Amino acid sequence: MSAGSLLYVDDDTVASVVGAPHGALVLAKDDCENCVAYEAEIRRLQEQGLLGDLVVGKLLLTQPGCGRFKRNNPWLRDVDFLPYTLLYASGEKIDEFPASKGMYLLERAADAGFV
C-alpha cells in the first residue's frame, strides 16, 4: 500500500498499516462526526504532502471484519474518545492518542521522526 491515501482496513488488511515503516491506524466508528472531520483533515495534509511516507489506515470498529483486532487489543474497551490514532514503526506501536485534528497527528508523527 502506498502513502498519500487513506486506506480503509479490516482484520485482513490492517497489517499494511501496522507493518509499514511509518503507519498511522485511525480507529473510528460510522456515526462519529469527529471521525469524518479528522479523515478530511488527514486527506488535506496528504494532498499537501505534509505527511510524507506515513501510511494512514482507518479501521471502522462498527463494521464487520475487525473482530480479530478487537480481540487482540482488549485495551480498546477503555478508549472513551474516537477517533483514536495508533502510530507504528515497522510493526511496533510507538504512540497512541485520541485526536480529532489533523495537525495533532502531524505533530505526533513529526515527534516520532516520521515526517
KACOR-V46851 format. One line per field, one symbol per residue. ss: DSSP state (~ for helix, > for strand, _ for the rest). burial: b if it has 24 or more other C-alpha atoms within 12 Angstrom, else e. Layout:
ss=???
burial=???
This chain:
ss=_____>>>>_____~~~~____>>>>>>____~~~~~~~~~~~~~~~_______>>>>>>______~~~~~~_~~~~~_____>>>>>>__>>>>>>>___~~~~~~~~~~____
burial=bebbbbbbbbbeebbbbbbbbbbbbbbbbeeeebbbebbebbbebbeeebbbbbbbbbbbbeeeebeebbeeeeebeeeeebbbbbbbbeeeebbbbbbbbbeebbebbeeeebe
